[in-house]
Amino acid sequence: MSADKQSTWSYTEALPFEDEVLLRARERSHELGVSAVSTGVGAALTVLAASSKAQTVVEVGTGAGVSGVCLLRGLGTGSVLTTIDSDVDHLRAARQAYSEAGIPGNRTRTISGRAAQVLPRLTDNAYDLVFIDADKPSFLLYTEQAVRLLKPGGLMIINGALDNGRVADPAARDQLTVTMRQVGRFIRDNDSLVSALLPTGDGLQLAVKTAARRPAP
């Protein structure tokens, strides 16, 4: 990354303000060895959630609740966040973050389990927003499941889509990077999705499920 791009990235990451609730959630993330979303990604999640007017949301990868709080702060008061994580300590920390943020318990549903097993049990075409930020080797599976879960007009958000810059490097051929490239191609080539890749954080892949198939170019 050039010096100018690095300074621009640093500026955009430092610009959003985070209150004590998010700072404490970040501290718990560090204690648990969890990589929380960056400050810039957190702010983007709040804006995207608010603009989507989503009522039903699935989060794949709870962490310690940083991303969940960011999403919930953008969502309306009648919305419900279903968040999935295989680590009960992560879920416990997330519930503490939600409570400290003043979010009523009936607005969150925490599910302990492997997302690869939980997602297929969720209802088709029932969710307005799906956020994916879990184990990267399974991202393609999660992405395929997200398309099934989303309602027409629903929004999918994938964190870490640039894989620390390796996705754009043709010489990078490790399996995780190859997987993230496969995710990008799957989304690009899916006729039911319109998409964009943003350089926020480590890359945010956005895709909206359209009501009809895209016309051929």
trRosetta pair geometry for C-beta under 8 A, 3 or more apart (Angstrom, degrees):
i j d omega theta_ij theta_ji phi_ij phi_ji
1 5 4.8 -124 -174 92 91 118
1 6 4.8 117 120 -65 118 88
1 9 7.1 -30 -175 1 151 143
1 165 7.2 -115 -48 -97 98 146
2 5 4.6 89 55 12 82 102
2 6 6.7 -146 92 -7 40 89
3 6 5.6 -56 -145 38 29 113
3 7 6.3 27 158 -17 65 106
4 7 6.0 -57 -148 37 28 107
4 8 6.3 29 153 -19 64 108
5 8 5.6 -55 -147 37 33 113
5 9 6.2 34 154 -20 66 105
6 9 5.7 -53 -146 36 30 110
6 10 6.2 30 154 -18 64 107
7 10 5.6 -52 -144 38 32 112
7 11 6.3 37 154 -24 64 104
8 11 5.7 -53 -149 32 30 113
8 12 6.5 23 156 -14 64 106
9 12 6.1 -59 -148 39 30 105
9 13 6.3 25 156 -15 65 110
9 199 7.6 -89 -101 138 104 112
10 13 5.9 -59 -146 40 29 109
10 14 6.1 19 159 -13 66 114
11 14 6.0 -66 -145 42 26 104
11 15 6.3 41 156 -44 64 103
12 15 5.8 -38 -145 8 31 120
12 40 5.3 51 130 -109 91 134
12 200 7.3 -112 134 -121 135 77
13 16 7.9 -59 -174 23 31 95
13 38 5.7 -58 -134 165 111 122
13 39 5.2 103 -176 59 71 104
13 40 4.4 -74 -103 -30 61 113
13 201 7.5 110 -100 -89 106 58
14 39 7.1 68 -92 78 25 150
15 40 7.7 60 43 -95 92 87
15 43 7.9 -36 88 -18 90 171
16 39 5.1 -177 61 161 113 99
16 40 6.5 163 2 -94 123 44
16 42 6.9 -174 108 79 158 97
16 43 3.8 -140 -92 -63 151 138
18 22 4.1 -99 -171 83 108 135
18 23 5.8 133 121 -53 111 80
18 26 7.7 50 146 -20 154 134
18 39 6.1 -107 -36 -128 126 103
18 42 7.2 37 -94 97 117 151
19 22 5.8 96 56 17 61 96
19 23 7.0 -118 113 -3 33 98
20 23 5.4 -58 -139 42 35 113
20 24 6.0 35 161 -20 70 104
21 24 6.2 -58 -152 36 24 106
21 25 6.5 22 151 -17 61 109
21 69 6.4 -176 133 -159 117 155
21 97 6.6 106 175 -160 89 75
21 100 4.9 168 -127 120 95 108
21 101 4.8 103 -174 -81 153 77
22 25 5.4 -53 -146 38 35 114
22 26 6.3 40 152 -22 66 102
22 42 7.0 95 -149 180 140 158
22 66 6.2 77 -151 -136 83 83
22 69 6.1 -162 -89 94 83 144
22 70 7.5 65 -109 -63 124 87
22 97 8.0 63 -101 -156 42 115
23 26 5.6 -50 -150 33 32 113
23 27 6.6 37 149 -22 63 101
24 27 5.4 -48 -151 31 37 115
24 28 6.6 36 151 -16 66 101
24 97 7.3 178 93 -107 95 83
24 100 6.7 -62 71 128 139 171
25 28 5.7 -52 -150 37 35 110
25 29 6.4 44 147 -26 64 101
25 36 7.2 120 127 -116 92 148
25 64 5.4 163 -174 117 77 102
25 65 5.0 -107 -142 81 126 94
25 66 4.7 158 124 -77 124 72
25 69 6.3 -153 -33 0 168 143
25 93 7.4 122 -141 157 72 99
25 94 8.0 56 -142 -112 113 49
25 97 4.1 54 -97 -113 117 130
25 100 7.8 -165 -54 60 96 134
26 29 5.3 -47 -150 29 36 118
26 30 6.6 38 152 -19 64 100
26 36 5.4 -110 -117 33 73 162
26 64 7.7 153 -92 78 18 130
26 66 5.9 66 -73 -91 69 131
27 30 5.8 -52 -154 33 33 111
27 31 6.5 33 149 -18 64 105
28 31 5.4 -51 -146 37 37 114
28 32 6.2 25 157 -10 68 110
28 64 4.3 171 103 -169 103 145
28 65 7.7 17 77 33 133 102
28 93 4.6 170 152 -156 137 126
28 96 7.3 147 -80 75 169 131
28 97 7.3 -139 44 -58 144 108
29 32 6.1 -68 -148 45 27 101
29 34 4.3 -96 -157 75 77 101
29 35 7.3 79 169 -129 118 3
29 36 4.1 -19 -151 -44 172 111
29 63 5.9 6 -116 172 107 107
29 64 4.1 -140 -74 24 71 132
29 66 6.1 -16 -51 -24 140 124
29 93 7.6 152 -68 141 53 148
30 33 7.7 36 -177 -71 30 28
30 34 7.7 -85 -52 50 20 68
32 64 5.7 156 28 -68 139 117
32 87 7.8 132 -179 132 125 146
32 89 6.0 174 -127 125 122 117
32 90 6.3 134 165 -87 156 72
32 93 6.2 -100 -38 -24 148 161
34 63 4.6 139 167 -148 139 83
34 64 5.4 162 59 -20 148 97
34 90 6.4 114 -78 -113 146 107
35 63 7.6 -93 72 -117 44 124
36 42 8.0 10 153 -63 102 119
36 63 5.7 126 -102 171 67 149
36 64 6.6 -56 -82 43 109 100
36 66 4.1 52 -155 25 122 155
36 67 7.1 -174 -162 -31 76 84
37 41 4.1 -117 177 95 107 125
37 42 5.1 141 101 -60 115 78
37 45 6.9 44 130 -21 167 137
37 63 7.8 -158 -15 12 78 167
37 66 5.8 -164 35 108 86 117
37 67 4.7 93 -6 -78 131 100
37 70 7.1 -81 68 18 140 154
37 133 6.5 -46 -71 -142 101 163
37 159 6.0 -94 -109 -132 103 153
37 201 6.6 -50 -169 -114 79 157
38 41 4.6 94 53 9 79 102
38 42 6.9 -138 95 -7 41 87
38 200 7.8 -166 69 158 123 78
38 201 4.1 172 32 -116 127 101
38 202 7.3 136 -16 -11 127 81
39 42 5.7 -54 -150 34 30 115
39 43 6.6 28 154 -16 64 104
40 43 5.8 -54 -150 36 32 109
40 44 6.4 32 151 -18 65 106
40 200 5.1 -151 134 -165 115 93
40 201 5.3 -170 77 -56 104 77
41 44 5.5 -55 -147 38 34 113
41 45 6.3 40 153 -25 67 101
41 67 7.7 -34 124 -105 108 99
41 159 6.1 63 -161 -125 146 114
41 200 5.7 137 -84 137 67 107
41 201 3.8 9 -50 -43 112 145
41 202 7.9 -22 -57 23 136 69
41 204 6.4 160 -123 -69 93 117
42 45 5.7 -50 -150 29 31 113
42 46 6.8 30 153 -17 62 101
42 66 6.3 -73 -99 157 125 98
42 67 6.7 -128 -105 -102 78 56
42 70 4.2 -140 -161 -93 79 150
43 46 5.8 -53 -155 32 35 111
43 47 6.6 30 151 -14 66 106
43 70 7.4 -93 -59 -148 21 123
44 47 5.7 -58 -148 40 35 109
44 48 5.9 30 157 -17 70 110
44 198 7.5 174 -145 102 154 152
44 200 5.3 67 -42 158 155 165
44 201 7.8 -114 19 -13 136 111
44 204 6.2 -115 121 -51 155 168
45 48 5.8 -56 -139 41 28 108
45 49 6.0 29 160 -19 64 109
45 67 6.0 179 -93 -154 175 79
45 70 4.3 71 81 125 123 120
45 71 5.3 -65 159 -72 115 69
45 74 6.8 -161 129 3 62 141
45 131 7.0 38 -131 -115 116 145
45 157 7.0 140 -110 134 82 166
46 49 5.9 -56 -145 37 25 110
46 50 6.3 24 156 -18 62 109
46 70 4.9 -99 -52 -176 88 78
46 71 7.2 -135 -85 -87 51 22
46 73 5.2 -25 -123 85 111 104
46 74 4.0 165 -164 -54 52 112
47 50 5.8 -59 -149 37 28 110
47 51 6.2 19 158 -13 66 110
47 74 6.5 -105 -30 -116 12 139
48 51 5.9 -58 -141 41 29 105
48 52 6.1 31 159 -25 65 111
48 74 7.0 58 64 141 48 166
48 129 7.8 134 132 -136 100 134
48 155 6.7 -164 171 144 108 155
48 157 6.3 102 122 -76 160 141
48 206 7.5 -143 -128 -114 140 124
49 52 5.9 -57 -144 33 27 112
49 54 6.1 -77 -152 33 69 116
49 57 7.4 2 -128 -96 108 148
49 70 7.7 149 2 131 138 69
49 71 4.9 143 -74 -153 151 62
49 72 7.7 -58 158 -41 163 13
49 73 7.7 103 75 71 140 55
49 74 3.1 115 77 91 107 125
49 75 5.0 -65 165 -56 119 74
49 129 6.6 58 -114 -145 74 177
50 53 7.8 22 170 -65 34 50
50 74 3.8 -102 -40 -165 80 92
50 75 7.3 -121 -79 -62 51 28
51 74 7.9 -33 3 179 60 123
52 128 6.2 138 150 149 116 109
52 129 5.5 82 129 -72 162 122
52 155 5.0 -97 -111 9 134 139
53 76 6.8 29 -152 -25 62 121
53 128 7.6 -96 95 178 59 150
54 57 5.3 81 134 -69 136 97
54 75 6.0 -61 74 -118 89 102
54 79 6.1 69 107 -129 72 133
54 127 7.9 18 -160 173 115 69
54 128 3.5 172 -135 104 85 126
54 129 4.0 -37 -104 -11 162 116
54 154 7.7 74 -111 -135 107 77
54 155 7.1 -99 -66 35 125 108
55 75 7.8 131 -106 -165 27 110
55 76 6.9 -29 -97 53 69 116
55 78 6.2 -23 -135 106 99 94
55 79 4.9 -143 -143 -107 39 75
55 80 7.2 25 159 19 65 76
55 128 5.7 98 34 -6 63 142
56 79 7.1 -150 -57 -153 28 77
56 80 6.0 -2 -114 59 61 91
56 82 7.6 9 -173 -1 79 109
56 126 6.3 -74 121 143 158 74
56 127 4.7 -119 114 -123 104 60
56 128 5.2 120 54 5 70 89
56 129 7.6 167 92 30 50 71
57 71 6.2 166 159 164 160 135
57 75 6.6 -97 -21 -89 142 146
57 79 6.4 38 -6 173 110 116
57 80 7.1 -174 31 92 78 48
57 81 4.8 -25 76 -110 113 66
57 82 6.8 176 90 26 55 69
57 127 6.6 110 -107 -165 19 105
57 128 6.6 -47 -72 64 66 87
57 129 4.5 -13 -115 70 88 102
57 130 7.4 172 -161 -82 59 35
57 131 7.1 16 -179 -1 104 101
58 82 5.0 -24 -107 74 67 102
58 83 7.7 153 -164 -87 46 38
58 84 7.2 8 -172 -7 91 110
58 119 7.7 95 174 -115 149 88
58 122 6.7 36 -95 -153 145 170
58 127 5.2 -26 -10 -139 104 161
58 129 7.5 -175 31 97 60 57
58 130 4.7 -5 64 -116 101 79
58 131 7.3 -172 95 30 55 64
58 146 7.6 -159 76 -115 127 82
58 149 6.2 -24 11 147 150 156
59 62 6.4 94 111 -92 118 59
59 67 6.6 156 -150 110 135 115
59 68 6.0 -122 16 -89 174 86
59 71 6.7 -154 -74 7 127 163
59 81 6.2 14 -8 -174 116 102
59 82 7.1 177 23 90 71 49
59 83 4.1 -11 64 -112 112 83
59 84 6.9 -180 89 20 61 69
59 130 7.8 174 -81 -159 31 50
59 131 4.8 -9 -115 65 74 105
59 133 7.5 -25 -171 33 88 97
60 84 5.6 -14 -119 58 54 112
60 115 4.8 67 -148 -133 102 151
60 119 7.1 2 -98 -73 120 122
60 130 7.2 27 -12 -179 104 93
60 131 6.9 -165 25 95 70 55
60 132 4.7 0 54 -119 121 65
60 133 6.8 146 83 33 72 48
60 134 4.8 -81 139 -16 88 126
60 142 5.2 152 138 -149 172 133
60 146 7.9 -93 -15 -71 135 108
61 67 7.8 36 101 46 91 148
61 84 7.3 2 -25 80 30 74
61 85 6.3 76 -141 -95 28 89
61 115 7.4 -37 -45 -47 66 145
61 132 7.0 76 12 -171 116 43
61 133 4.3 -130 77 87 138 64
61 134 3.2 -161 -63 -74 112 76
61 135 7.6 173 -89 -12 116 54
62 65 6.7 -2 169 -71 89 56
62 68 6.4 6 -151 -42 75 130
62 83 4.4 92 -97 154 98 120
62 84 6.8 -168 -39 72 96 24
62 85 3.7 -81 19 -33 108 131
62 90 5.1 130 82 138 107 112
62 91 5.7 55 85 -89 165 63
62 94 4.8 -68 168 -50 116 157
62 110 6.7 43 -103 -135 153 98
63 66 6.1 -45 106 27 135 90
63 67 6.3 89 36 14 131 104
63 68 7.8 -168 57 -10 92 98
63 85 7.3 -155 -15 -99 29 142
63 90 5.9 -122 -177 -158 10 115
63 93 8.0 -77 135 89 53 121
63 94 6.9 109 83 -76 56 110
63 133 7.3 -28 -29 110 119 117
64 90 6.1 -104 -75 -146 52 69
64 93 4.0 -49 -141 123 83 133
64 94 5.9 -172 -178 -66 27 67
64 97 6.5 110 144 -32 73 137
65 68 4.7 -63 -150 47 61 118
65 69 5.7 64 152 -26 88 98
65 93 6.0 -149 -4 120 109 77
65 94 3.3 152 -68 -130 98 63
65 95 7.3 -142 -79 -10 138 24
65 96 7.2 -159 6 62 158 67
65 97 3.2 164 106 47 144 142
65 98 6.1 -121 -151 -35 134 76
66 69 6.2 -57 -154 33 25 107
66 70 6.6 22 151 -16 61 109
66 97 7.1 -99 -64 -156 41 163
67 70 5.5 -56 -149 38 36 114
67 71 6.2 36 154 -19 69 104
67 131 6.6 -172 158 139 129 147
67 133 6.1 142 -43 43 172 153
67 159 7.7 -95 -107 -39 146 154
68 71 5.8 -54 -147 37 31 109
68 72 6.1 26 158 -16 66 110
68 81 5.9 128 -151 147 94 156
68 83 5.6 -26 -97 -76 127 152
68 94 5.6 63 27 -160 151 113
68 97 6.9 115 71 93 110 126
68 98 6.5 -50 122 -72 124 100
68 108 7.2 54 180 -122 130 125
69 72 5.8 -58 -141 41 29 109
69 73 6.2 32 159 -24 64 107
69 97 5.4 -96 -50 149 123 113
69 98 6.6 -156 -83 -89 82 55
69 101 4.9 176 -134 -62 109 158
69 103 7.5 -147 -118 -24 71 138
70 73 6.0 -55 -149 31 26 111
70 74 7.1 15 155 -9 58 107
71 74 6.2 -72 -162 39 33 103
71 75 6.2 27 151 -24 71 113
71 81 6.1 115 103 -105 126 134
71 129 7.7 176 -154 115 120 142
71 131 6.5 -117 -83 -16 141 154
72 75 5.5 -55 -139 34 36 113
72 79 7.5 -172 -131 88 65 117
72 81 5.7 -74 -77 -24 97 141
72 98 7.0 74 9 -125 169 93
72 101 7.0 106 87 116 130 147
72 103 5.3 1 155 -110 151 145
72 107 6.7 99 -140 134 119 127
72 108 7.4 -34 -89 -73 139 103
73 101 7.2 -100 -67 -174 100 133
75 79 3.8 -91 165 56 124 157
75 81 7.2 -180 12 -55 163 100
76 79 5.1 116 60 -23 71 104
77 107 7.8 -87 -170 -95 48 136
79 107 6.6 53 87 -154 61 102
80 106 7.6 -66 -106 146 103 63
80 107 5.7 -146 -109 -156 56 48
80 108 7.2 180 -161 -79 67 21
80 109 6.4 33 171 -8 109 106
81 107 6.6 39 15 146 86 77
81 108 5.1 -15 66 -113 96 71
81 109 7.1 -173 94 29 49 69
82 108 7.9 151 -86 -165 30 50
82 109 4.5 -18 -109 69 73 110
82 111 6.6 22 -177 -10 91 117
82 122 7.6 144 114 -113 157 132
82 127 8.0 -93 35 -108 121 126
83 91 7.6 162 103 -117 108 85
83 94 6.6 -125 103 155 153 160
83 108 6.8 -18 9 -163 110 97
83 109 7.2 157 21 80 63 56
83 110 5.6 -21 68 -111 94 65
83 111 7.1 178 87 24 42 78
84 111 4.8 -22 -105 71 75 106
84 113 6.6 -53 -158 65 98 80
84 115 4.9 112 119 -96 135 87
84 118 5.1 -178 -134 82 138 155
84 119 7.4 -100 -2 -58 174 79
84 134 7.9 -29 92 -76 95 144
85 90 4.6 -102 146 92 153 132
85 91 5.4 -175 61 -59 118 88
85 94 7.5 143 7 -10 146 144
85 110 7.5 -32 28 -164 98 93
85 111 7.8 135 24 79 53 60
85 112 6.9 -33 78 -115 65 54
85 134 7.7 -167 -109 -113 70 112
86 112 6.9 82 -139 -171 29 65
86 113 6.2 -33 -103 143 68 13
86 114 5.1 28 -87 -80 121 58
86 115 7.5 -92 -43 -18 95 71
87 90 4.1 78 85 1 106 110
87 91 7.0 175 95 -9 58 82
87 112 8.0 -122 68 -138 15 91
88 91 5.4 -52 -149 38 41 113
88 92 6.2 46 151 -24 69 102
88 112 5.4 11 -87 -120 81 136
89 92 5.6 -49 -146 34 33 113
89 93 6.4 33 154 -17 64 105
90 93 5.9 -58 -152 38 30 109
90 94 6.3 30 152 -20 66 107
91 94 5.5 -53 -146 36 33 113
91 95 6.4 35 155 -21 65 102
91 110 4.6 121 -156 175 112 135
91 112 5.8 -80 -20 -79 158 90
92 95 5.9 -52 -150 33 30 110
92 96 6.7 33 150 -19 62 103
93 96 5.6 -53 -154 33 35 114
93 97 6.6 35 149 -19 66 103
94 97 5.5 -53 -151 35 36 112
94 98 6.4 37 151 -19 68 102
94 110 6.5 149 84 -105 126 130
95 98 5.6 -49 -146 35 35 112
95 99 6.3 37 153 -20 64 105
95 108 7.3 174 -110 105 72 146
95 110 6.2 -69 -64 -28 103 153
96 99 5.7 -55 -150 36 31 112
96 100 6.3 28 154 -17 65 107
97 100 5.8 -56 -145 39 31 109
97 101 6.3 27 155 -16 64 110
98 101 5.7 -63 -150 41 30 110
98 103 4.4 -76 -174 59 85 123
98 105 7.8 106 121 -100 128 52
98 107 7.9 -170 -169 79 126 99
98 108 5.4 -41 -139 -23 164 159
99 102 7.8 48 175 -66 33 22
99 103 7.2 -88 -75 50 24 77
99 105 7.9 14 -88 -74 86 84
103 107 5.5 -106 174 67 97 130
103 108 6.5 69 128 -28 126 117
104 107 5.1 94 70 -5 82 105
105 108 6.6 -78 -158 45 41 91
111 118 5.6 124 131 -144 138 147
113 117 5.8 -100 161 77 115 111
113 118 4.7 127 92 -57 122 114
114 117 4.7 69 75 15 94 105
114 118 6.7 175 85 -9 43 92
115 118 5.5 -61 -131 44 36 106
115 119 5.5 39 172 -29 75 108
115 134 5.8 134 -1 55 150 177
115 138 6.9 142 74 119 111 145
115 142 6.2 13 130 -99 135 108
116 119 6.8 -35 -125 26 17 109
116 120 7.9 16 166 -12 46 104
116 138 5.8 -101 -66 -151 111 142
116 141 5.9 14 -114 126 95 148
116 142 7.8 -82 -82 -67 66 77
117 120 7.1 -62 -163 30 28 104
117 121 7.6 18 149 -12 59 113
118 121 5.9 -72 -166 36 40 110
118 122 7.1 42 147 -31 73 100
119 122 5.7 -49 -157 17 42 114
119 141 8.0 143 59 141 148 93
119 142 6.8 -178 -59 -124 165 65
119 145 4.1 35 151 173 137 155
119 149 7.1 -87 -164 -51 92 133
120 145 6.7 -94 -68 -120 59 121
122 126 6.9 -141 161 56 90 128
122 127 7.5 10 156 -33 131 126
122 145 7.9 84 50 174 114 111
122 149 5.7 15 107 -113 123 118
123 126 3.9 57 91 -22 107 150
123 149 7.5 92 82 -134 48 75
124 148 5.5 -71 -121 169 82 87
124 149 6.8 -116 -128 -102 34 37
125 148 7.7 -80 -40 168 61 50
125 149 7.3 -164 -44 -179 21 23
125 150 7.0 -11 -116 96 46 34
125 151 5.3 80 -173 -101 69 56
125 152 7.5 6 -144 -17 106 70
126 149 6.4 -59 46 -166 79 71
126 151 6.8 109 -58 -57 2 92
127 130 5.9 78 115 -59 138 89
127 149 4.8 6 27 150 122 101
127 150 5.8 -65 77 -101 85 44
127 151 6.5 -167 67 -12 32 85
127 154 6.1 83 102 -141 65 146
128 150 7.5 65 -140 -145 12 74
128 151 5.9 -17 -89 31 54 118
128 153 7.7 -27 -140 103 78 89
128 154 5.1 -155 -154 -118 32 90
128 155 7.1 15 152 24 66 82
129 150 7.9 50 -88 -117 15 97
129 154 6.3 -155 -66 -166 36 86
129 155 4.9 -5 -113 65 80 92
129 156 7.6 166 -158 -83 51 32
129 157 7.2 7 -172 1 96 105
130 146 4.1 -173 99 -139 157 105
130 149 5.8 99 -69 82 137 128
130 150 6.1 -97 -6 -69 116 97
130 154 7.2 50 -4 154 90 120
130 155 7.6 -170 30 97 60 52
130 156 5.0 -11 65 -114 98 76
130 157 7.3 -178 92 29 52 66
131 156 7.9 167 -82 -161 33 49
131 157 4.8 -12 -113 67 75 105
131 158 8.0 172 -159 -81 48 31
131 159 7.3 34 -178 -21 90 103
132 139 6.5 109 151 -137 135 81
132 142 4.9 129 -130 133 130 134
132 143 6.7 -54 -31 -72 170 68
132 146 6.5 -79 -48 -58 122 143
132 156 7.2 12 -5 -174 109 94
132 157 7.1 -179 24 91 70 54
132 158 4.7 -12 63 -113 111 73
132 159 6.9 -162 90 20 59 74
133 158 7.7 157 -67 -160 64 45
133 159 4.0 16 -97 41 105 127
133 160 6.8 120 -130 0 78 110
134 138 6.9 -34 99 68 112 113
134 139 7.8 171 64 -83 79 71
134 142 6.7 150 44 -74 118 158
135 138 5.2 53 87 21 97 105
135 139 7.8 -141 101 -45 50 73
136 139 5.2 -14 -154 -29 51 118
136 160 6.7 -96 -89 115 114 139
136 163 7.4 96 -146 -105 151 103
136 176 5.0 49 112 -148 135 102
136 179 6.2 129 153 89 89 137
136 180 6.7 -30 -165 -61 116 98
137 175 7.2 17 -111 128 93 114
137 176 6.6 -71 -72 -100 68 77
137 179 6.2 -147 -128 -75 40 170
138 141 4.9 -50 -172 43 78 117
138 142 5.7 81 129 -25 88 100
139 142 5.5 -57 -144 40 34 112
139 143 6.1 38 156 -24 68 105
139 158 6.9 80 -161 -153 115 125
139 179 5.8 114 45 147 109 113
139 180 6.6 24 71 -92 156 63
139 183 5.1 -38 125 -74 115 141
140 143 5.6 -52 -147 34 31 113
140 144 6.5 32 154 -18 63 103
140 179 6.0 -119 -27 -163 107 88
140 182 5.4 -20 -88 109 130 118
140 183 5.4 -133 -87 -78 69 79
140 186 6.5 125 -141 -16 90 156
141 144 5.8 -55 -150 35 31 110
141 145 6.4 28 153 -15 65 108
142 145 5.7 -58 -149 40 32 111
142 146 6.2 39 151 -28 66 104
143 146 5.5 -49 -147 29 32 116
143 147 6.9 36 154 -21 62 98
143 156 7.3 87 -139 175 73 148
143 158 6.7 -4 -91 -82 104 136
143 183 5.3 151 -31 -140 158 95
143 186 6.1 110 115 93 139 139
143 187 6.7 -90 -172 -61 134 97
144 147 6.0 -50 -157 27 32 111
144 148 7.0 29 148 -13 61 105
144 186 7.3 -72 -69 175 82 148
145 148 5.6 -57 -156 37 39 113
145 149 6.2 33 151 -19 71 110
146 149 5.6 -58 -143 39 33 109
146 150 6.1 36 161 -30 68 106
146 156 4.8 92 148 -117 136 126
147 150 6.2 -51 -144 24 26 111
147 156 7.3 -32 -71 -52 59 150
147 190 6.7 -110 -113 -168 148 158
147 192 6.8 103 -163 84 114 126
147 193 7.0 -75 -113 -59 110 119
147 209 6.4 143 -144 -96 66 120
149 154 7.8 -125 108 129 71 163
150 154 3.3 -163 -167 82 98 139
150 155 7.5 174 -135 29 130 20
150 156 6.3 -80 -63 -53 144 96
150 209 4.3 146 110 -3 132 146
151 154 4.5 119 52 -43 66 115
151 209 7.1 158 92 75 33 130
152 209 5.8 -117 -120 116 39 97
152 210 6.6 0 -153 149 89 23
152 211 4.0 63 -171 -92 141 69
153 208 6.7 -17 -154 -175 32 105
153 209 6.8 -39 18 75 19 78
153 210 7.6 59 -67 -120 47 33
153 211 6.8 12 -39 -52 83 91
154 208 7.1 165 83 -151 35 62
154 209 4.9 9 54 33 85 115
155 206 6.9 -27 -165 -161 98 91
155 207 7.4 147 -156 80 52 44
155 208 5.5 -26 -99 -99 66 76
155 209 8.0 -134 -67 8 24 79
156 187 7.9 -144 85 -118 135 122
156 193 7.7 -37 30 -130 126 124
156 205 7.8 -20 116 112 95 89
156 206 7.1 148 82 -159 61 41
156 207 4.5 -10 57 61 108 94
156 208 7.6 -168 19 -78 75 28
156 209 7.3 79 -17 -35 104 93
157 204 6.2 -22 -162 -168 92 101
157 205 7.3 146 -159 78 40 57
157 206 5.9 -7 -104 -103 69 70
158 161 5.2 89 104 -71 105 106
158 183 6.7 179 -179 159 168 139
158 204 7.1 146 71 -161 53 49
158 205 4.0 -7 54 55 109 107
158 206 8.0 -152 23 -64 74 31
158 207 7.9 27 -6 5 105 104
159 201 6.8 -25 -153 97 93 148
159 202 7.1 66 171 63 76 95
159 203 7.7 126 -169 84 39 63
159 204 6.3 -18 -104 -105 55 72
160 163 6.3 62 164 -79 85 50
160 180 7.5 -105 126 -110 84 132
160 201 7.7 -63 -70 123 49 115
160 202 4.8 9 -116 96 55 122
160 203 6.3 29 169 61 14 93
161 167 7.0 -19 145 -21 60 165
161 180 6.2 152 -160 -166 47 112
161 183 7.1 -126 -133 98 87 128
161 184 6.7 108 -173 -75 107 101
161 197 6.0 -139 116 -140 144 102
161 202 7.4 154 36 118 50 74
161 203 3.6 -118 63 127 79 115
161 204 6.4 114 10 -129 121 4
161 205 3.9 132 -91 -31 153 102
162 165 5.8 17 149 -74 110 32
162 166 7.6 130 154 38 63 54
162 167 5.0 -124 -151 28 46 121
162 168 6.7 -9 -152 -16 96 101
162 180 7.6 129 -128 157 4 146
162 197 7.7 118 -65 177 89 118
162 199 7.0 40 -45 -127 150 65
162 202 5.4 -145 55 167 96 63
162 203 3.0 149 -12 -38 92 137
163 166 4.6 -64 108 51 106 100
163 167 4.9 115 33 -38 106 92
163 172 7.9 171 106 137 125 148
163 176 6.2 159 -140 129 132 99
163 177 5.1 169 118 -106 159 71
163 180 4.6 -164 -38 14 126 164
163 202 7.2 95 -54 164 11 114
163 203 7.4 -28 -5 31 47 141
164 202 6.1 -25 -68 -143 48 120
165 168 6.2 -57 -171 39 60 106
165 169 6.6 55 138 -24 79 112
166 169 5.3 -64 -149 36 45 114
166 172 3.8 -160 -168 171 95 167
166 174 7.3 -24 170 38 153 106
166 176 8.0 62 79 94 146 94
166 177 4.3 -88 123 -106 122 129
166 180 7.9 100 82 52 96 138
167 172 7.4 -70 -59 79 17 135
167 177 6.0 -167 -81 -157 54 86
167 180 5.1 -90 -89 108 116 122
167 181 5.8 165 -144 -71 88 79
167 184 7.0 105 -168 -21 135 146
167 203 7.2 23 26 -54 142 173
169 172 4.2 73 85 -6 108 110
169 177 7.9 -50 60 -160 93 148
172 177 4.7 -106 136 177 110 173
173 177 6.8 -117 -118 76 9 123
173 178 6.4 39 -164 -59 54 107
174 177 5.0 85 61 13 78 106
174 178 7.0 -147 95 -8 36 91
175 178 5.5 -55 -146 38 33 113
175 179 6.3 38 154 -24 66 103
176 179 5.6 -52 -152 32 32 115
176 180 6.6 28 153 -16 64 103
177 180 5.8 -53 -150 36 34 108
177 181 6.5 36 151 -18 65 103
178 181 5.7 -54 -151 36 33 112
178 182 6.4 37 149 -22 65 104
179 182 5.5 -54 -151 34 33 114
179 183 6.5 38 150 -22 65 101
180 183 5.4 -44 -149 30 38 116
180 184 6.6 40 151 -18 64 102
181 184 5.6 -53 -151 36 35 112
181 185 6.4 30 153 -15 67 106
182 185 5.8 -56 -145 40 32 108
182 186 6.1 38 154 -24 65 106
183 186 5.7 -54 -147 33 28 114
183 187 6.5 23 157 -14 63 106
183 205 7.0 176 131 26 113 175
184 187 6.0 -59 -150 38 29 107
184 188 6.1 27 155 -18 66 111
184 197 6.9 9 -128 -77 113 137
184 205 6.6 -134 -98 -111 76 139
185 188 5.5 -54 -140 40 33 112
185 189 5.8 13 166 -6 68 115
186 189 6.4 -69 -140 46 20 97
186 190 6.2 30 158 -38 62 109
187 190 5.9 -50 -143 18 28 115
187 193 5.6 -90 -163 110 71 155
187 195 4.9 87 151 -76 114 166
187 205 6.4 149 19 173 171 127
187 207 5.0 -121 -156 -76 119 145
188 195 6.4 -104 -85 57 52 136
190 193 4.4 45 89 17 111 113
190 207 7.8 45 62 -165 128 143
191 213 4.4 12 143 -153 120 93
191 214 5.0 -142 -161 32 72 89
192 209 5.7 5 145 -150 99 77
192 210 5.9 -156 -170 48 54 81
192 213 6.2 -53 -78 -102 65 63
192 214 7.6 -150 -75 -12 19 86
193 207 4.4 -7 -167 -174 122 116
193 208 6.8 142 -153 68 65 40
193 209 6.0 -37 -95 -97 71 52
193 210 6.9 180 -97 1 17 89
194 207 6.9 157 77 -153 37 64
194 208 5.2 -14 58 55 90 94
194 210 6.0 73 -12 -47 100 115
194 214 7.1 129 -72 -81 86 127
195 205 6.8 -4 -170 -178 118 85
195 206 6.2 163 -153 91 66 57
195 207 4.0 -19 -97 -98 99 84
195 208 7.5 -174 -78 17 52 62
196 205 7.9 173 90 -154 41 47
196 206 5.1 -4 58 59 82 106
196 207 8.0 175 21 -76 52 51
197 203 6.3 -13 -174 -163 97 100
197 204 7.4 160 -159 82 49 47
197 205 5.3 -18 -107 -105 79 70
197 206 7.6 -173 -84 22 30 72
198 203 7.1 149 81 -154 52 48
198 204 4.5 -11 60 60 105 96
198 205 7.9 -167 24 -76 71 24
198 206 6.6 41 -7 -9 108 111
199 203 6.3 -30 -125 -95 39 63
200 203 7.3 115 60 -113 54 13
200 204 4.8 -3 59 -1 107 117
201 204 6.5 79 41 -44 108 92
210 213 7.5 139 87 -93 118 14
210 214 6.7 99 45 -60 155 79
